Amino acid sequence: MLRTPLTAALLALALSACSPSDPLQKTSSALASGVLLPAYNHWLSADQQLAASSQAFCNANADLAATRLAWLNAQSAWSALQPLLVGPLSEGNRAWQVQFWPDKKNLVARQVEALLQSKTALTPADLDKASVVVQGLSASEYLLFDTNIDLTQAAQKNRYCPLLIAIGTHQQALASDILGQWQSADGMLAQLQSFPNTRYADSQEAITDLLRTQVTGLEGMKKKLGTPLGRQSKGQPQPFQAEAWRSNASLSNLSASLNAAEQLWLGSQADGLRSLLSSQQGELANRIDNAYQNSRLQLAAQQKSLSQLLADDAGRQQLNALYDSLNTLHRLHESELAKALGIQLGFNANDGD
């Protein structure tokens, strides 16, 4: 086909639209499709498995161990979203519907028992109208792992199964709704890939939002370790303030969150936030790489649960070293990476905690 100057110009324009020259737009788009969307898909899949496993257990078609494993997978998938909470899941109280933490007054156990006393024939619709405290993974963890509940006993199984099923149904519906909002024509995926839009005026705003969310996630990891360590209570350990203390999943949750934060940094194809640093900023990039590696190695080295490590001086020393490594990682992102990218982060969701 003979190309006139006009058709060549139009072709060049079309190609530039498909492959934006703006590096911030490239990174935002790549992270949206290569890191964030897969994580939200995985979250929905894990919640679907939890709902199915809960139903199967209550119908005597699966054992308790299988349902506990499904819960652990759902909790891990949720933990992986912590540094990726941009968009609809971070709005409208939705994150509280997934997990209620910190639970300083054992509200989960108290409200679950109160709900079941008031609703002897609980339905999913009843749960939808109830407090966020009883709608999420913290409540189903109580049902599946608390030592005062024995779901192998018929009476207790009959008492708690309607709530277990309702929570699985609620989580699956919530995840499906959020993913639908991500993938709609003008949803979160599109908003992170093409600018301007109703959420972001330009790619700089999108990258700022992604980094702010990552920094908030890293700070949240510090809080989830520092709270049971007693860093806010004069060094007195608070094991029952740990996230997922009943299931002993606290450290594996931290690992899932850390891996997700690193994915945002690296990208799925070396196209993450790291790619925005110039060759002159290679020293900072290497320090952040090393900080991630340090935290990963320290987490992988833990052979005991968080509650076991909190019980003696040697364990607490290991946890404090892990906390310090997470603090270094957090500060590198919040201060040095933000400055290198010309980003002003402002306040975040954990300010004031």
KASULDA-V905411 format. One record per residue. N is the residue number from 0. NEAR is the number of other C-alpha atoms within 10 Angstrom. Layout:
n=N near=NEAR
n=N near=NEAR
This chain:
n=0 near=3
n=1 near=6
n=2 near=9
n=3 near=9
n=4 near=9
n=5 near=9
n=6 near=11
n=7 near=12
n=8 near=12
n=9 near=12
n=10 near=13
n=11 near=12
n=12 near=12
n=13 near=12
n=14 near=11
n=15 near=12
n=16 near=11
n=17 near=9
n=18 near=11
n=19 near=15
n=20 near=10
n=21 near=11
n=22 near=14
n=23 near=23
n=24 near=21
n=25 near=21
n=26 near=24
n=27 near=29
n=28 near=24
n=29 near=21
n=30 near=28
n=31 near=25
n=32 near=17
n=33 near=18
n=34 near=21
n=35 near=24
n=36 near=18
n=37 near=13
n=38 near=19
n=39 near=23
n=40 near=16
n=41 near=19
n=42 near=26
n=43 near=24
n=44 near=18
n=45 near=24
n=46 near=30
n=47 near=21
n=48 near=20
n=49 near=29
n=50 near=25
n=51 near=18
n=52 near=24
n=53 near=32
n=54 near=21
n=55 near=17
n=56 near=20
n=57 near=20
n=58 near=11
n=59 near=10
n=60 near=10
n=61 near=15
n=62 near=16
n=63 near=19
n=64 near=11
n=65 near=15
n=66 near=22
n=67 near=20
n=68 near=14
n=69 near=21
n=70 near=25
n=71 near=22
n=72 near=20
n=73 near=25
n=74 near=26
n=75 near=21
n=76 near=24
n=77 near=24
n=78 near=25
n=79 near=26
n=80 near=22
n=81 near=25
n=82 near=29
n=83 near=30
n=84 near=21
n=85 near=20
n=86 near=18
n=87 near=17
n=88 near=23
n=89 near=15
n=90 near=11
n=91 near=9
n=92 near=11
n=93 near=15
n=94 near=18
n=95 near=20
n=96 near=22
n=97 near=24
n=98 near=22
n=99 near=19
n=100 near=16
n=101 near=17
n=102 near=15
n=103 near=11
n=104 near=10
n=105 near=11
n=106 near=16
n=107 near=23
n=108 near=17
n=109 near=12
n=110 near=16
n=111 near=20
n=112 near=14
n=113 near=11
n=114 near=17
n=115 near=15
n=116 near=12
n=117 near=9
n=118 near=13
n=119 near=11
n=120 near=11
n=121 near=19
n=122 near=14
n=123 near=18
n=124 near=10
n=125 near=13
n=126 near=21
n=127 near=16
n=128 near=9
n=129 near=13
n=130 near=14
n=131 near=20
n=132 near=22
n=133 near=28
n=134 near=29
n=135 near=24
n=136 near=26
n=137 near=26
n=138 near=23
n=139 near=26
n=140 near=20
n=141 near=21
n=142 near=24
n=143 near=22
n=144 near=18
n=145 near=15
n=146 near=9
n=147 near=8
n=148 near=14
n=149 near=16
n=150 near=21
n=151 near=10
n=152 near=9
n=153 near=9
n=154 near=10
n=155 near=13
n=156 near=17
n=157 near=12
n=158 near=16
n=159 near=22
n=160 near=21
n=161 near=20
n=162 near=27
n=163 near=28
n=164 near=23
n=165 near=24
n=166 near=28
n=167 near=27
n=168 near=22
n=169 near=22
n=170 near=24
n=171 near=21
n=172 near=16
n=173 near=19
n=174 near=23
n=175 near=19
n=176 near=14
n=177 near=19
n=178 near=21
n=179 near=13
n=180 near=17
n=181 near=22
n=182 near=13
n=183 near=11
n=184 near=11
n=185 near=14
n=186 near=18
n=187 near=21
n=188 near=22
n=189 near=17
n=190 near=24
n=191 near=30
n=192 near=23
n=193 near=20
n=194 near=17
n=195 near=13
n=196 near=13
n=197 near=9
n=198 near=15
n=199 near=16
n=200 near=13
n=201 near=17
n=202 near=23
n=203 near=19
n=204 near=18
n=205 near=24
n=206 near=22
n=207 near=20
n=208 near=21
n=209 near=23
n=210 near=26
n=211 near=26
n=212 near=22
n=213 near=28
n=214 near=27
n=215 near=23
n=216 near=27
n=217 near=25
n=218 near=22
n=219 near=19
n=220 near=23
n=221 near=20
n=222 near=20
n=223 near=22
n=224 near=23
n=225 near=23
n=226 near=21
n=227 near=23
n=228 near=27
n=229 near=16
n=230 near=17
n=231 near=13
n=232 near=12
n=233 near=8
n=234 near=13
n=235 near=13
n=236 near=20
n=237 near=18
n=238 near=18
n=239 near=17
n=240 near=21
n=241 near=26
n=242 near=26
n=243 near=25
n=244 near=21
n=245 near=18
n=246 near=16
n=247 near=18
n=248 near=18
n=249 near=21
n=250 near=22
n=251 near=19
n=252 near=24
n=253 near=24
n=254 near=20
n=255 near=19
n=256 near=26
n=257 near=24
n=258 near=17
n=259 near=25
n=260 near=25
n=261 near=20
n=262 near=22
n=263 near=27
n=264 near=24
n=265 near=18
n=266 near=24
n=267 near=14
n=268 near=12
n=269 near=14
n=270 near=21
n=271 near=24
n=272 near=23
n=273 near=23
n=274 near=18
n=275 near=17
n=276 near=15
n=277 near=12
n=278 near=9
n=279 near=8
n=280 near=13
n=281 near=12
n=282 near=11
n=283 near=17
n=284 near=21
n=285 near=12
n=286 near=14
n=287 near=22
n=288 near=16
n=289 near=13
n=290 near=19
n=291 near=21
n=292 near=14
n=293 near=17
n=294 near=22
n=295 near=19
n=296 near=12
n=297 near=16
n=298 near=18
n=299 near=12
n=300 near=10
n=301 near=15
n=302 near=9
n=303 near=12
n=304 near=16
n=305 near=25
n=306 near=22
n=307 near=13
n=308 near=19
n=309 near=22
n=310 near=12
n=311 near=10
n=312 near=10
n=313 near=11
n=314 near=18
n=315 near=19
n=316 near=14
n=317 near=17
n=318 near=21
n=319 near=16
n=320 near=14
n=321 near=22
n=322 near=22
n=323 near=15
n=324 near=19
n=325 near=23
n=326 near=17
n=327 near=18
n=328 near=22
n=329 near=24
n=330 near=15
n=331 near=19
n=332 near=19
n=333 near=22
n=334 near=14
n=335 near=15
n=336 near=21
n=337 near=18
n=338 near=13
n=339 near=14
n=340 near=18
n=341 near=11
n=342 near=19
n=343 near=12
n=344 near=16
n=345 near=9
n=346 near=10
n=347 near=13
n=348 near=14
n=349 near=12
n=350 near=9
n=351 near=6
n=352 near=5
